[in-house]
Amino acid sequence: MSTLLRRFSRTCLTLWLVVGRAGLAAGQVGTIVGTVRDSARAEPVRDALVVIVGTRKEAVSDRAGAFLIERVGSGTHTLEAYKLG
C-alpha cells in the first residue's frame, strides 16, 4: 500500500448528504450536496475529492467541507471521499 493511501486510511471521513430533489421519479436527475467532515474531530475537510462510485461524477470540497454534484440520476448511489496528503 502506498504511503499516500496509508495516510488516507488513517483519516476517516464522514459525509453528510442531502438529496437536492426528494421524490425523484425514474429517469429524472437531481443534485447531491453534502459536507465532508473528519470523523475524529468533526471538523470540515477542505479539498477532499468526492466521487460517485462507478461514474465519472465528482466534486472537490471547499474550505467549509461543502460539495455539490449536479445532474445525478435518480436511485441509490455510493459516494467515496479521498483526501490526499
mmCIF file as gemmi writes it, N, C-alpha and C atoms, coordinates in Angstrom:
data_model
loop_
_atom_site.group_PDB
_atom_site.id
_atom_site.type_symbol
_atom_site.label_atom_id
_atom_site.label_alt_id
_atom_site.label_comp_id
_atom_site.label_asym_id
_atom_site.label_entity_id
_atom_site.label_seq_id
_atom_site.pdbx_PDB_ins_code
_atom_site.Cartn_x
_atom_site.Cartn_y
_atom_site.Cartn_z
_atom_site.occupancy
_atom_site.B_iso_or_equiv
_atom_site.pdbx_formal_charge
_atom_site.auth_seq_id
_atom_site.auth_asym_id
_atom_site.pdbx_PDB_model_num
ATOM 1 N N . MET Axp A 1 ? 0.854 -1.177 0 1 0 ? 1 A 1
ATOM 2 C CA . MET Axp A 1 ? 0 0 0 1 0 ? 1 A 1
ATOM 3 C C . MET Axp A 1 ? 0.897 1.237 0 1 0 ? 1 A 1
ATOM 4 N N . SER Axp A 2 ? 0.578 2.202 -0.826 1 0 ? 2 A 1
ATOM 5 C CA . SER Axp A 2 ? 1.404 3.395 -0.911 1 0 ? 2 A 1
ATOM 6 C C . SER Axp A 2 ? 1.263 4.249 0.349 1 0 ? 2 A 1
ATOM 7 N N . THR Axp A 3 ? 2.269 5.084 0.566 1 0 ? 3 A 1
ATOM 8 C CA . THR Axp A 3 ? 2.253 5.986 1.726 1 0 ? 3 A 1
ATOM 9 C C . THR Axp A 3 ? 1.036 6.89 1.676 1 0 ? 3 A 1
ATOM 10 N N . LEU Axp A 4 ? 0.699 7.359 0.482 1 0 ? 4 A 1
ATOM 11 C CA . LEU Axp A 4 ? -0.44 8.254 0.313 1 0 ? 4 A 1
ATOM 12 C C . LEU Axp A 4 ? -1.735 7.576 0.744 1 0 ? 4 A 1
ATOM 13 N N . LEU Axp A 5 ? -1.947 6.338 0.338 1 0 ? 5 A 1
ATOM 14 C CA . LEU Axp A 5 ? -3.158 5.629 0.721 1 0 ? 5 A 1
ATOM 15 C C . LEU Axp A 5 ? -3.168 5.305 2.201 1 0 ? 5 A 1
ATOM 16 N N . ARG Axp A 6 ? -2.008 5.004 2.784 1 0 ? 6 A 1
ATOM 17 C CA . ARG Axp A 6 ? -1.952 4.741 4.214 1 0 ? 6 A 1
ATOM 18 C C . ARG Axp A 6 ? -2.375 5.972 5.001 1 0 ? 6 A 1
ATOM 19 N N . ARG Axp A 7 ? -1.91 7.133 4.553 1 0 ? 7 A 1
ATOM 20 C CA . ARG Axp A 7 ? -2.285 8.372 5.234 1 0 ? 7 A 1
ATOM 21 C C . ARG Axp A 7 ? -3.792 8.563 5.174 1 0 ? 7 A 1
ATOM 22 N N . PHE Axp A 8 ? -4.367 8.313 3.995 1 0 ? 8 A 1
ATOM 23 C CA . PHE Axp A 8 ? -5.808 8.484 3.846 1 0 ? 8 A 1
ATOM 24 C C . PHE Axp A 8 ? -6.557 7.492 4.723 1 0 ? 8 A 1
ATOM 25 N N . SER Axp A 9 ? -6.097 6.269 4.773 1 0 ? 9 A 1
ATOM 26 C CA . SER Axp A 9 ? -6.825 5.264 5.542 1 0 ? 9 A 1
ATOM 27 C C . SER Axp A 9 ? -6.853 5.606 7.025 1 0 ? 9 A 1
ATOM 28 N N . ARG Axp A 10 ? -5.9 6.384 7.5 1 0 ? 10 A 1
ATOM 29 C CA . ARG Axp A 10 ? -5.902 6.819 8.899 1 0 ? 10 A 1
ATOM 30 C C . ARG Axp A 10 ? -6.845 7.985 9.134 1 0 ? 10 A 1
ATOM 31 N N . THR Axp A 11 ? -7.175 8.702 8.076 1 0 ? 11 A 1
ATOM 32 C CA . THR Axp A 11 ? -8.076 9.836 8.193 1 0 ? 11 A 1
ATOM 33 C C . THR Axp A 11 ? -9.469 9.395 7.783 1 0 ? 11 A 1
ATOM 34 N N . CYS Axp A 12 ? -10.305 9.133 8.757 1 0 ? 12 A 1
ATOM 35 C CA . CYS Axp A 12 ? -11.682 8.712 8.468 1 0 ? 12 A 1
ATOM 36 C C . CYS Axp A 12 ? -12.516 9.941 8.153 1 0 ? 12 A 1
ATOM 37 N N . LEU Axp A 13 ? -13.266 9.863 7.083 1 0 ? 13 A 1
ATOM 38 C CA . LEU Axp A 13 ? -14.094 10.984 6.676 1 0 ? 13 A 1
ATOM 39 C C . LEU Axp A 13 ? -15.55 10.601 6.789 1 0 ? 13 A 1
ATOM 40 N N . THR Axp A 14 ? -16.351 11.549 7.201 1 0 ? 14 A 1
ATOM 41 C CA . THR Axp A 14 ? -17.785 11.347 7.269 1 0 ? 14 A 1
ATOM 42 C C . THR Axp A 14 ? -18.453 12.268 6.272 1 0 ? 14 A 1
ATOM 43 N N . LEU Axp A 15 ? -19.345 11.738 5.48 1 0 ? 15 A 1
ATOM 44 C CA . LEU Axp A 15 ? -20.079 12.543 4.516 1 0 ? 15 A 1
ATOM 45 C C . LEU Axp A 15 ? -21.497 12.763 5.028 1 0 ? 15 A 1
ATOM 46 N N . TRP Axp A 16 ? -21.919 14.01 5.039 1 0 ? 16 A 1
ATOM 47 C CA . TRP Axp A 16 ? -23.297 14.341 5.379 1 0 ? 16 A 1
ATOM 48 C C . TRP Axp A 16 ? -23.965 14.73 4.075 1 0 ? 16 A 1
ATOM 49 N N . LEU Axp A 17 ? -25.005 14.021 3.722 1 0 ? 17 A 1
ATOM 50 C CA . LEU Axp A 17 ? -25.605 14.203 2.406 1 0 ? 17 A 1
ATOM 51 C C . LEU Axp A 17 ? -27.053 14.644 2.481 1 0 ? 17 A 1
ATOM 52 N N . VAL Axp A 18 ? -27.43 15.423 1.498 1 0 ? 18 A 1
ATOM 53 C CA . VAL Axp A 18 ? -28.828 15.805 1.318 1 0 ? 18 A 1
ATOM 54 C C . VAL Axp A 18 ? -29.109 15.674 -0.174 1 0 ? 18 A 1
ATOM 55 N N . VAL Axp A 19 ? -30.159 14.964 -0.532 1 0 ? 19 A 1
ATOM 56 C CA . VAL Axp A 19 ? -30.525 14.873 -1.944 1 0 ? 19 A 1
ATOM 57 C C . VAL Axp A 19 ? -31.257 16.145 -2.308 1 0 ? 19 A 1
ATOM 58 N N . GLY Axp A 20 ? -30.801 16.761 -3.389 1 0 ? 20 A 1
ATOM 59 C CA . GLY Axp A 20 ? -31.337 18.056 -3.793 1 0 ? 20 A 1
ATOM 60 C C . GLY Axp A 20 ? -32.81 18.056 -4.139 1 0 ? 20 A 1
ATOM 61 N N . ARG Axp A 21 ? -33.302 16.982 -4.727 1 0 ? 21 A 1
ATOM 62 C CA . ARG Axp A 21 ? -34.709 16.921 -5.113 1 0 ? 21 A 1
ATOM 63 C C . ARG Axp A 21 ? -35.292 15.603 -4.628 1 0 ? 21 A 1
ATOM 64 N N . ALA Axp A 22 ? -35.958 15.63 -3.528 1 0 ? 22 A 1
ATOM 65 C CA . ALA Axp A 22 ? -36.558 14.416 -2.963 1 0 ? 22 A 1
ATOM 66 C C . ALA Axp A 22 ? -37.688 13.935 -3.856 1 0 ? 22 A 1
ATOM 67 N N . GLY Axp A 23 ? -37.911 12.631 -3.842 1 0 ? 23 A 1
ATOM 68 C CA . GLY Axp A 23 ? -39.027 12.053 -4.582 1 0 ? 23 A 1
ATOM 69 C C . GLY Axp A 23 ? -38.827 12.043 -6.078 1 0 ? 23 A 1
ATOM 70 N N . LEU Axp A 24 ? -37.612 11.855 -6.533 1 0 ? 24 A 1
ATOM 71 C CA . LEU Axp A 24 ? -37.356 11.817 -7.965 1 0 ? 24 A 1
ATOM 72 C C . LEU Axp A 24 ? -37.953 10.568 -8.585 1 0 ? 24 A 1
ATOM 73 N N . ALA Axp A 25 ? -38.578 10.704 -9.699 1 0 ? 25 A 1
ATOM 74 C CA . ALA Axp A 25 ? -39.095 9.558 -10.439 1 0 ? 25 A 1
ATOM 75 C C . ALA Axp A 25 ? -37.978 8.984 -11.3 1 0 ? 25 A 1
ATOM 76 N N . ALA Axp A 26 ? -38.139 7.757 -11.722 1 0 ? 26 A 1
ATOM 77 C CA . ALA Axp A 26 ? -37.125 7.099 -12.557 1 0 ? 26 A 1
ATOM 78 C C . ALA Axp A 26 ? -36.852 7.944 -13.797 1 0 ? 26 A 1
ATOM 79 N N . GLY Axp A 27 ? -35.583 8.067 -14.147 1 0 ? 27 A 1
ATOM 80 C CA . GLY Axp A 27 ? -35.202 8.814 -15.334 1 0 ? 27 A 1
ATOM 81 C C . GLY Axp A 27 ? -34.958 10.289 -15.089 1 0 ? 27 A 1
ATOM 82 N N . GLN Axp A 28 ? -35.272 10.78 -13.926 1 0 ? 28 A 1
ATOM 83 C CA . GLN Axp A 28 ? -35.037 12.189 -13.637 1 0 ? 28 A 1
ATOM 84 C C . GLN Axp A 28 ? -33.66 12.358 -13.002 1 0 ? 28 A 1
ATOM 85 N N . VAL Axp A 29 ? -33.219 13.598 -12.939 1 0 ? 29 A 1
ATOM 86 C CA . VAL Axp A 29 ? -31.925 13.901 -12.345 1 0 ? 29 A 1
ATOM 87 C C . VAL Axp A 29 ? -32.088 14.877 -11.192 1 0 ? 29 A 1
ATOM 88 N N . GLY Axp A 30 ? -31.104 14.88 -10.314 1 0 ? 30 A 1
ATOM 89 C CA . GLY Axp A 30 ? -31.119 15.784 -9.177 1 0 ? 30 A 1
ATOM 90 C C . GLY Axp A 30 ? -29.708 16.196 -8.82 1 0 ? 30 A 1
ATOM 91 N N . THR Axp A 31 ? -29.542 16.683 -7.616 1 0 ? 31 A 1
ATOM 92 C CA . THR Axp A 31 ? -28.27 17.187 -7.122 1 0 ? 31 A 1
ATOM 93 C C . THR Axp A 31 ? -27.984 16.571 -5.768 1 0 ? 31 A 1
ATOM 94 N N . ILE Axp A 32 ? -26.738 16.201 -5.557 1 0 ? 32 A 1
ATOM 95 C CA . ILE Axp A 32 ? -26.306 15.739 -4.234 1 0 ? 32 A 1
ATOM 96 C C . ILE Axp A 32 ? -25.428 16.827 -3.642 1 0 ? 32 A 1
ATOM 97 N N . VAL Axp A 33 ? -25.778 17.279 -2.451 1 0 ? 33 A 1
ATOM 98 C CA . VAL Axp A 33 ? -24.962 18.248 -1.725 1 0 ? 33 A 1
ATOM 99 C C . VAL Axp A 33 ? -24.619 17.645 -0.37 1 0 ? 33 A 1
ATOM 100 N N . GLY Axp A 34 ? -23.503 18.039 0.164 1 0 ? 34 A 1
ATOM 101 C CA . GLY Axp A 34 ? -23.115 17.498 1.455 1 0 ? 34 A 1
ATOM 102 C C . GLY Axp A 34 ? -21.896 18.187 2.01 1 0 ? 34 A 1
ATOM 103 N N . THR Axp A 35 ? -21.428 17.684 3.13 1 0 ? 35 A 1
ATOM 104 C CA . THR Axp A 35 ? -20.258 18.208 3.808 1 0 ? 35 A 1
ATOM 105 C C . THR Axp A 35 ? -19.352 17.057 4.187 1 0 ? 35 A 1
ATOM 106 N N . VAL Axp A 36 ? -18.069 17.208 3.921 1 0 ? 36 A 1
ATOM 107 C CA . VAL Axp A 36 ? -17.079 16.211 4.327 1 0 ? 36 A 1
ATOM 108 C C . VAL Axp A 36 ? -16.488 16.684 5.648 1 0 ? 36 A 1
ATOM 109 N N . ARG Axp A 37 ? -16.558 15.807 6.665 1 0 ? 37 A 1
ATOM 110 C CA . ARG Axp A 37 ? -16.03 16.134 7.996 1 0 ? 37 A 1
ATOM 111 C C . ARG Axp A 37 ? -15.109 15.025 8.47 1 0 ? 37 A 1
ATOM 112 N N . ASP Axp A 38 ? -14.085 15.415 9.196 1 0 ? 38 A 1
ATOM 113 C CA . ASP Axp A 38 ? -13.192 14.457 9.835 1 0 ? 38 A 1
ATOM 114 C C . ASP Axp A 38 ? -13.983 13.788 10.958 1 0 ? 38 A 1
ATOM 115 N N . SER Axp A 39 ? -14.065 12.462 10.931 1 0 ? 39 A 1
ATOM 116 C CA . SER Axp A 39 ? -14.909 11.774 11.912 1 0 ? 39 A 1
ATOM 117 C C . SER Axp A 39 ? -14.346 11.839 13.326 1 0 ? 39 A 1
ATOM 118 N N . ALA Axp A 40 ? -13.038 12.045 13.481 1 0 ? 40 A 1
ATOM 119 C CA . ALA Axp A 40 ? -12.44 12.102 14.819 1 0 ? 40 A 1
ATOM 120 C C . ALA Axp A 40 ? -12.671 13.458 15.48 1 0 ? 40 A 1
ATOM 121 N N . ARG Axp A 41 ? -12.589 14.542 14.691 1 0 ? 41 A 1
ATOM 122 C CA . ARG Axp A 41 ? -12.696 15.885 15.27 1 0 ? 41 A 1
ATOM 123 C C . ARG Axp A 41 ? -13.942 16.646 14.822 1 0 ? 41 A 1
ATOM 124 N N . ALA Axp A 42 ? -14.687 16.068 13.896 1 0 ? 42 A 1
ATOM 125 C CA . ALA Axp A 42 ? -15.898 16.707 13.345 1 0 ? 42 A 1
ATOM 126 C C . ALA Axp A 42 ? -15.606 18.036 12.666 1 0 ? 42 A 1
ATOM 127 N N . GLU Axp A 43 ? -14.376 18.232 12.214 1 0 ? 43 A 1
ATOM 128 C CA . GLU Axp A 43 ? -14.002 19.464 11.513 1 0 ? 43 A 1
ATOM 129 C C . GLU Axp A 43 ? -14.196 19.277 10.014 1 0 ? 43 A 1
ATOM 130 N N . PRO Axp A 44 ? -14.544 20.351 9.287 1 0 ? 44 A 1
ATOM 131 C CA . PRO Axp A 44 ? -14.686 20.256 7.839 1 0 ? 44 A 1
ATOM 132 C C . PRO Axp A 44 ? -13.357 19.861 7.194 1 0 ? 44 A 1
ATOM 133 N N . VAL Axp A 45 ? -13.447 19.09 6.111 1 0 ? 45 A 1
ATOM 134 C CA . VAL Axp A 45 ? -12.258 18.675 5.372 1 0 ? 45 A 1
ATOM 135 C C . VAL Axp A 45 ? -12.247 19.413 4.041 1 0 ? 45 A 1
ATOM 136 N N . ARG Axp A 46 ? -11.249 20.247 3.863 1 0 ? 46 A 1
ATOM 137 C CA . ARG Axp A 46 ? -11.082 21.05 2.657 1 0 ? 46 A 1
ATOM 138 C C . ARG Axp A 46 ? -10.373 20.227 1.58 1 0 ? 46 A 1
ATOM 139 N N . ASP Axp A 47 ? -10.74 20.458 0.315 1 0 ? 47 A 1
ATOM 140 C CA . ASP Axp A 47 ? -10.087 19.853 -0.846 1 0 ? 47 A 1
ATOM 141 C C . ASP Axp A 47 ? -10.159 18.328 -0.87 1 0 ? 47 A 1
ATOM 142 N N . ALA Axp A 48 ? -11.226 17.763 -0.332 1 0 ? 48 A 1
ATOM 143 C CA . ALA Axp A 48 ? -11.439 16.314 -0.446 1 0 ? 48 A 1
ATOM 144 C C . ALA Axp A 48 ? -12.123 16.05 -1.789 1 0 ? 48 A 1
ATOM 145 N N . LEU Axp A 49 ? -11.71 15.01 -2.469 1 0 ? 49 A 1
ATOM 146 C CA . LEU Axp A 49 ? -12.341 14.6 -3.716 1 0 ? 49 A 1
ATOM 147 C C . LEU Axp A 49 ? -13.486 13.663 -3.366 1 0 ? 49 A 1
ATOM 148 N N . VAL Axp A 50 ? -14.696 14.022 -3.768 1 0 ? 50 A 1
ATOM 149 C CA . VAL Axp A 50 ? -15.892 13.214 -3.517 1 0 ? 50 A 1
ATOM 150 C C . VAL Axp A 50 ? -16.341 12.656 -4.86 1 0 ? 50 A 1
ATOM 151 N N . VAL Axp A 51 ? -16.46 11.334 -4.962 1 0 ? 51 A 1
ATOM 152 C CA . VAL Axp A 51 ? -16.853 10.696 -6.216 1 0 ? 51 A 1
ATOM 153 C C . VAL Axp A 51 ? -18.064 9.809 -6.001 1 0 ? 51 A 1
ATOM 154 N N . ILE Axp A 52 ? -18.884 9.699 -7.049 1 0 ? 52 A 1
ATOM 155 C CA . ILE Axp A 52 ? -19.959 8.718 -7.061 1 0 ? 52 A 1
ATOM 156 C C . ILE Axp A 52 ? -19.354 7.466 -7.667 1 0 ? 52 A 1
ATOM 157 N N . VAL Axp A 53 ? -19.303 6.404 -6.886 1 0 ? 53 A 1
ATOM 158 C CA . VAL Axp A 53 ? -18.67 5.158 -7.307 1 0 ? 53 A 1
ATOM 159 C C . VAL Axp A 53 ? -19.32 4.649 -8.599 1 0 ? 53 A 1
ATOM 160 N N . GLY Axp A 54 ? -18.47 4.254 -9.549 1 0 ? 54 A 1
ATOM 161 C CA . GLY Axp A 54 ? -18.952 3.701 -10.808 1 0 ? 54 A 1
ATOM 162 C C . GLY Axp A 54 ? -19.315 4.727 -11.859 1 0 ? 54 A 1
ATOM 163 N N . THR Axp A 55 ? -19.064 6.009 -11.573 1 0 ? 55 A 1
ATOM 164 C CA . THR Axp A 55 ? -19.348 7.072 -12.536 1 0 ? 55 A 1
ATOM 165 C C . THR Axp A 55 ? -18.13 7.98 -12.645 1 0 ? 55 A 1
ATOM 166 N N . ARG Axp A 56 ? -18.248 8.958 -13.506 1 0 ? 56 A 1
ATOM 167 C CA . ARG Axp A 56 ? -17.204 9.976 -13.621 1 0 ? 56 A 1
ATOM 168 C C . ARG Axp A 56 ? -17.615 11.257 -12.91 1 0 ? 56 A 1
ATOM 169 N N . LYS Axp A 57 ? -18.672 11.18 -12.151 1 0 ? 57 A 1
ATOM 170 C CA . LYS Axp A 57 ? -19.157 12.369 -11.436 1 0 ? 57 A 1
ATOM 171 C C . LYS Axp A 57 ? -18.355 12.552 -10.158 1 0 ? 57 A 1
ATOM 172 N N . GLU Axp A 58 ? -17.886 13.778 -9.947 1 0 ? 58 A 1
ATOM 173 C CA . GLU Axp A 58 ? -17.061 14.081 -8.777 1 0 ? 58 A 1
ATOM 174 C C . GLU Axp A 58 ? -17.142 15.56 -8.449 1 0 ? 58 A 1
ATOM 175 N N . ALA Axp A 59 ? -16.675 15.886 -7.255 1 0 ? 59 A 1
ATOM 176 C CA . ALA Axp A 59 ? -16.611 17.272 -6.801 1 0 ? 59 A 1
ATOM 177 C C . ALA Axp A 59 ? -15.476 17.369 -5.79 1 0 ? 59 A 1
ATOM 178 N N . VAL Axp A 60 ? -14.995 18.584 -5.573 1 0 ? 60 A 1
ATOM 179 C CA . VAL Axp A 60 ? -13.969 18.842 -4.567 1 0 ? 60 A 1
ATOM 180 C C . VAL Axp A 60 ? -14.599 19.731 -3.495 1 0 ? 60 A 1
ATOM 181 N N . SER Axp A 61 ? -14.411 19.355 -2.234 1 0 ? 61 A 1
ATOM 182 C CA . SER Axp A 61 ? -14.996 20.134 -1.141 1 0 ? 61 A 1
ATOM 183 C C . SER Axp A 61 ? -14.291 21.479 -0.989 1 0 ? 61 A 1
ATOM 184 N N . ASP Axp A 62 ? -15.057 22.489 -0.592 1 0 ? 62 A 1
ATOM 185 C CA . ASP Axp A 62 ? -14.493 23.819 -0.373 1 0 ? 62 A 1
ATOM 186 C C . ASP Axp A 62 ? -13.912 23.911 1.041 1 0 ? 62 A 1
ATOM 187 N N . ARG Axp A 63 ? -13.513 25.104 1.457 1 0 ? 63 A 1
ATOM 188 C CA . ARG Axp A 63 ? -12.856 25.219 2.756 1 0 ? 63 A 1
ATOM 189 C C . ARG Axp A 63 ? -13.788 24.939 3.932 1 0 ? 63 A 1
ATOM 190 N N . ALA Axp A 64 ? -15.096 24.954 3.683 1 0 ? 64 A 1
ATOM 191 C CA . ALA Axp A 64 ? -16.068 24.597 4.719 1 0 ? 64 A 1
ATOM 192 C C . ALA Axp A 64 ? -16.436 23.114 4.649 1 0 ? 64 A 1
ATOM 193 N N . GLY Axp A 65 ? -15.786 22.377 3.731 1 0 ? 65 A 1
ATOM 194 C CA . GLY Axp A 65 ? -16.067 20.959 3.56 1 0 ? 65 A 1
ATOM 195 C C . GLY Axp A 65 ? -17.263 20.672 2.665 1 0 ? 65 A 1
ATOM 196 N N . ALA Axp A 66 ? -17.906 21.712 2.152 1 0 ? 66 A 1
ATOM 197 C CA . ALA Axp A 66 ? -19.118 21.554 1.337 1 0 ? 66 A 1
ATOM 198 C C . ALA Axp A 66 ? -18.784 21.132 -0.087 1 0 ? 66 A 1
ATOM 199 N N . PHE Axp A 67 ? -19.663 20.305 -0.663 1 0 ? 67 A 1
ATOM 200 C CA . PHE Axp A 67 ? -19.521 19.905 -2.061 1 0 ? 67 A 1
ATOM 201 C C . PHE Axp A 67 ? -20.898 19.797 -2.689 1 0 ? 67 A 1
ATOM 202 N N . LEU Axp A 68 ? -20.93 19.779 -4.035 1 0 ? 68 A 1
ATOM 203 C CA . LEU Axp A 68 ? -22.166 19.687 -4.788 1 0 ? 68 A 1
ATOM 204 C C . LEU Axp A 68 ? -21.88 18.89 -6.043 1 0 ? 68 A 1
ATOM 205 N N . ILE Axp A 69 ? -22.705 17.887 -6.323 1 0 ? 69 A 1
ATOM 206 C CA . ILE Axp A 69 ? -22.599 17.11 -7.56 1 0 ? 69 A 1
ATOM 207 C C . ILE Axp A 69 ? -23.95 17.221 -8.259 1 0 ? 69 A 1
ATOM 208 N N . GLU Axp A 70 ? -23.951 17.8 -9.456 1 0 ? 70 A 1
ATOM 209 C CA . GLU Axp A 70 ? -25.186 18.037 -10.2 1 0 ? 70 A 1
ATOM 210 C C . GLU Axp A 70 ? -25.429 16.957 -11.248 1 0 ? 70 A 1
ATOM 211 N N . ARG Axp A 71 ? -26.657 16.954 -11.76 1 0 ? 71 A 1
ATOM 212 C CA . ARG Axp A 71 ? -27.082 16.041 -12.826 1 0 ? 71 A 1
ATOM 213 C C . ARG Axp A 71 ? -26.847 14.575 -12.451 1 0 ? 71 A 1
ATOM 214 N N . VAL Axp A 72 ? -27.321 14.201 -11.274 1 0 ? 72 A 1
ATOM 215 C CA . VAL Axp A 72 ? -27.207 12.828 -10.782 1 0 ? 72 A 1
ATOM 216 C C . VAL Axp A 72 ? -28.529 12.122 -11.046 1 0 ? 72 A 1
ATOM 217 N N . GLY Axp A 73 ? -28.458 10.966 -11.674 1 0 ? 73 A 1
ATOM 218 C CA . GLY Axp A 73 ? -29.663 10.188 -11.943 1 0 ? 73 A 1
ATOM 219 C C . GLY Axp A 73 ? -30.31 9.712 -10.657 1 0 ? 73 A 1
ATOM 220 N N . SER Axp A 74 ? -31.612 9.479 -10.724 1 0 ? 74 A 1
ATOM 221 C CA . SER Axp A 74 ? -32.332 9.012 -9.54 1 0 ? 74 A 1
ATOM 222 C C . SER Axp A 74 ? -31.855 7.617 -9.155 1 0 ? 74 A 1
ATOM 223 N N . GLY Axp A 75 ? -32.039 7.265 -7.907 1 0 ? 75 A 1
ATOM 224 C CA . GLY Axp A 75 ? -31.631 5.957 -7.421 1 0 ? 75 A 1
ATOM 225 C C . GLY Axp A 75 ? -30.707 6.075 -6.232 1 0 ? 75 A 1
ATOM 226 N N . THR Axp A 76 ? -30.139 4.934 -5.856 1 0 ? 76 A 1
ATOM 227 C CA . THR Axp A 76 ? -29.211 4.882 -4.728 1 0 ? 76 A 1
ATOM 228 C C . THR Axp A 76 ? -27.789 4.964 -5.248 1 0 ? 76 A 1
ATOM 229 N N . HIS Axp A 77 ? -26.975 5.793 -4.625 1 0 ? 77 A 1
ATOM 230 C CA . HIS Axp A 77 ? -25.59 5.982 -5.056 1 0 ? 77 A 1
ATOM 231 C C . HIS Axp A 77 ? -24.646 5.805 -3.871 1 0 ? 77 A 1
ATOM 232 N N . THR Axp A 78 ? -23.459 5.307 -4.152 1 0 ? 78 A 1
ATOM 233 C CA . THR Axp A 78 ? -22.41 5.186 -3.147 1 0 ? 78 A 1
ATOM 234 C C . THR Axp A 78 ? -21.375 6.262 -3.415 1 0 ? 78 A 1
ATOM 235 N N . LEU Axp A 79 ? -21.043 7.037 -2.383 1 0 ? 79 A 1
ATOM 236 C CA . LEU Axp A 79 ? -20.039 8.088 -2.511 1 0 ? 79 A 1
ATOM 237 C C . LEU Axp A 79 ? -18.794 7.688 -1.744 1 0 ? 79 A 1
ATOM 238 N N . GLU Axp A 80 ? -17.656 8.112 -2.26 1 0 ? 80 A 1
ATOM 239 C CA . GLU Axp A 80 ? -16.388 7.947 -1.559 1 0 ? 80 A 1
ATOM 240 C C . GLU Axp A 80 ? -15.689 9.288 -1.538 1 0 ? 80 A 1
ATOM 241 N N . ALA Axp A 81 ? -14.96 9.557 -0.457 1 0 ? 81 A 1
ATOM 242 C CA . ALA Axp A 81 ? -14.211 10.808 -0.338 1 0 ? 81 A 1
ATOM 243 C C . ALA Axp A 81 ? -12.757 10.467 -0.132 1 0 ? 81 A 1
ATOM 244 N N . TYR Axp A 82 ? -11.896 11.201 -0.809 1 0 ? 82 A 1
ATOM 245 C CA . TYR Axp A 82 ? -10.451 10.997 -0.722 1 0 ? 82 A 1
ATOM 246 C C . TYR Axp A 82 ? -9.78 12.311 -0.37 1 0 ? 82 A 1
ATOM 247 N N . LYS Axp A 83 ? -8.948 12.283 0.615 1 0 ? 83 A 1
ATOM 248 C CA . LYS Axp A 83 ? -8.142 13.453 0.985 1 0 ? 83 A 1
ATOM 249 C C . LYS Axp A 83 ? -6.686 13.019 0.868 1 0 ? 83 A 1
ATOM 250 N N . LEU Axp A 84 ? -6.006 13.558 -0.096 1 0 ? 84 A 1
ATOM 251 C CA . LEU Axp A 84 ? -4.62 13.17 -0.323 1 0 ? 84 A 1
ATOM 252 C C . LEU Axp A 84 ? -3.682 14.057 0.482 1 0 ? 84 A 1
ATOM 253 N N . GLY Axp A 85 ? -2.629 13.457 0.981 1 0 ? 85 A 1
ATOM 254 C CA . GLY Axp A 85 ? -1.614 14.222 1.694 1 0 ? 85 A 1
ATOM 255 C C . GLY Axp A 85 ? -1.695 14.146 3.173 1 0 ? 85 A 1
